[in-house]
Amino acid sequence: MNFNAKIFTRVFKINLTKTAIIDLDWKLPTLNFMYFDINEGIIGFDDREGNEWRLKAKSKLQNPQCLSLCRLGEVP
């Protein structure tokens, strides 16, 4: 799996589609899949609204240890 100019070689795609929705008033999107890399931890997820979220590193001018998720196709 690769994105943001980085290759992830040890990724598990975890299927969450059978997870029950506990509260019908839940305002946040629920997840279909989570992507876990052995070396990096959670690197992304796909929500049930069709959005694909992936890890994005902050600028080196900011805190280089700080990471965030961004939707694929969005301009950072």
TINUGU-102836 format. One record per residue (C-alpha): x, y, z; residue number from 1. Coordinates in pm, 1 decimal. Layout:
<rs>
<r><u>X</u><v>Y</v><w>Z</w><resi>NUM</resi></r>
...
</rs>
This chain:
<rs>
<r><u>0.0</u><v>0.0</v><w>0.0</w><resi>1</resi></r>
<r><u>137.4</u><v>343.8</v><w>-81.4</w><resi>2</resi></r>
<r><u>22.6</u><v>704.4</v><w>-52.6</w><resi>3</resi></r>
<r><u>177.6</u><v>1042.2</v><w>24.7</w><resi>4</resi></r>
<r><u>504.9</u><v>924.1</v><w>-135.6</w><resi>5</resi></r>
<r><u>548.8</u><v>648.9</v><w>125.9</w><resi>6</resi></r>
<r><u>530.1</u><v>272.9</v><w>78.9</w><resi>7</resi></r>
<r><u>380.3</u><v>59.5</v><w>355.9</w><resi>8</resi></r>
<r><u>480.4</u><v>-305.1</v><w>316.1</w><resi>9</resi></r>
<r><u>327.8</u><v>-481.4</v><w>617.8</w><resi>10</resi></r>
<r><u>-35.8</u><v>-368.9</v><w>612.9</w><resi>11</resi></r>
<r><u>-336.8</u><v>-554.0</v><w>748.4</w><resi>12</resi></r>
<r><u>-679.0</u><v>-452.0</v><w>617.0</w><resi>13</resi></r>
<r><u>-922.6</u><v>-508.9</v><w>902.6</w><resi>14</resi></r>
<r><u>-1284.8</u><v>-561.7</v><w>800.6</w><resi>15</resi></r>
<r><u>-1522.6</u><v>-371.3</v><w>1029.1</w><resi>16</resi></r>
<r><u>-1837.5</u><v>-407.9</v><w>817.9</w><resi>17</resi></r>
<r><u>-1991.9</u><v>-658.4</v><w>1057.8</w><resi>18</resi></r>
<r><u>-1958.3</u><v>-418.5</v><w>1351.7</w><resi>19</resi></r>
<r><u>-2300.7</u><v>-322.4</v><w>1485.9</w><resi>20</resi></r>
<r><u>-2401.3</u><v>42.0</v><w>1506.6</w><resi>21</resi></r>
<r><u>-2484.2</u><v>93.5</v><w>1872.9</w><resi>22</resi></r>
<r><u>-2651.9</u><v>434.0</v><w>1859.1</w><resi>23</resi></r>
<r><u>-2860.1</u><v>542.7</v><w>1558.7</w><resi>24</resi></r>
<r><u>-2806.0</u><v>908.1</v><w>1659.3</w><resi>25</resi></r>
<r><u>-2425.9</u><v>872.0</v><w>1627.1</w><resi>26</resi></r>
<r><u>-2307.1</u><v>1175.1</v><w>1425.6</w><resi>27</resi></r>
<r><u>-1961.1</u><v>1053.0</v><w>1325.8</w><resi>28</resi></r>
<r><u>-1915.2</u><v>820.3</v><w>1026.9</w><resi>29</resi></r>
<r><u>-1882.9</u><v>450.8</v><w>1100.1</w><resi>30</resi></r>
<r><u>-1604.4</u><v>246.2</v><w>946.3</w><resi>31</resi></r>
<r><u>-1586.5</u><v>-25.6</v><w>682.3</w><resi>32</resi></r>
<r><u>-1213.4</u><v>-97.6</v><w>693.6</w><resi>33</resi></r>
<r><u>-911.5</u><v>1.2</v><w>902.5</w><resi>34</resi></r>
<r><u>-554.2</u><v>-24.8</v><w>771.8</w><resi>35</resi></r>
<r><u>-284.6</u><v>-121.6</v><w>1022.5</w><resi>36</resi></r>
<r><u>85.4</u><v>-127.6</v><w>934.2</w><resi>37</resi></r>
<r><u>313.4</u><v>-334.6</v><w>1160.3</w><resi>38</resi></r>
<r><u>577.3</u><v>-57.7</v><w>1171.2</w><resi>39</resi></r>
<r><u>353.4</u><v>252.0</v><w>1174.0</w><resi>40</resi></r>
<r><u>32.2</u><v>147.0</v><w>1352.3</w><resi>41</resi></r>
<r><u>-303.2</u><v>268.9</v><w>1216.0</w><resi>42</resi></r>
<r><u>-241.3</u><v>436.2</v><w>880.5</w><resi>43</resi></r>
<r><u>-596.0</u><v>483.8</v><w>757.5</w><resi>44</resi></r>
<r><u>-956.1</u><v>379.4</v><w>733.4</w><resi>45</resi></r>
<r><u>-1249.8</u><v>377.1</v><w>491.9</w><resi>46</resi></r>
<r><u>-1579.1</u><v>504.0</v><w>629.4</w><resi>47</resi></r>
<r><u>-1927.1</u><v>384.0</v><w>533.2</w><resi>48</resi></r>
<r><u>-1992.3</u><v>706.9</v><w>343.5</w><resi>49</resi></r>
<r><u>-1731.3</u><v>610.4</v><w>82.4</w><resi>50</resi></r>
<r><u>-1448.3</u><v>832.9</v><w>211.4</w><resi>51</resi></r>
<r><u>-1093.0</u><v>698.6</v><w>230.0</w><resi>52</resi></r>
<r><u>-885.1</u><v>849.8</v><w>510.7</w><resi>53</resi></r>
<r><u>-505.4</u><v>809.4</v><w>519.3</w><resi>54</resi></r>
<r><u>-218.4</u><v>918.5</v><w>742.1</w><resi>55</resi></r>
<r><u>-63.4</u><v>1254.1</v><w>655.1</w><resi>56</resi></r>
<r><u>265.4</u><v>1378.5</v><w>799.9</w><resi>57</resi></r>
<r><u>282.0</u><v>1741.2</v><w>908.9</w><resi>58</resi></r>
<r><u>531.1</u><v>1980.2</v><w>750.5</w><resi>59</resi></r>
<r><u>886.4</u><v>1957.3</v><w>885.4</w><resi>60</resi></r>
<r><u>847.6</u><v>2321.8</v><w>987.6</w><resi>61</resi></r>
<r><u>576.3</u><v>2205.7</v><w>1224.9</w><resi>62</resi></r>
<r><u>621.0</u><v>1925.1</v><w>1474.5</w><resi>63</resi></r>
<r><u>760.3</u><v>1635.1</v><w>1263.5</w><resi>64</resi></r>
<r><u>630.3</u><v>1382.8</v><w>1518.9</w><resi>65</resi></r>
<r><u>271.5</u><v>1502.0</v><w>1476.3</w><resi>66</resi></r>
<r><u>57.4</u><v>1306.7</v><w>1230.8</w><resi>67</resi></r>
<r><u>-300.8</u><v>1348.2</v><w>1117.3</w><resi>68</resi></r>
<r><u>-552.4</u><v>1180.4</v><w>888.2</w><resi>69</resi></r>
<r><u>-675.7</u><v>1338.0</v><w>567.0</w><resi>70</resi></r>
<r><u>-933.8</u><v>1226.5</v><w>314.9</w><resi>71</resi></r>
<r><u>-776.4</u><v>1097.6</v><w>-8.5</w><resi>72</resi></r>
<r><u>-810.5</u><v>1355.6</v><w>-283.3</w><resi>73</resi></r>
<r><u>-824.6</u><v>1653.7</v><w>-46.3</w><resi>74</resi></r>
<r><u>-568.1</u><v>1926.9</v><w>-82.8</w><resi>75</resi></r>
<r><u>-367.1</u><v>1936.0</v><w>243.6</w><resi>76</resi></r>
</rs>
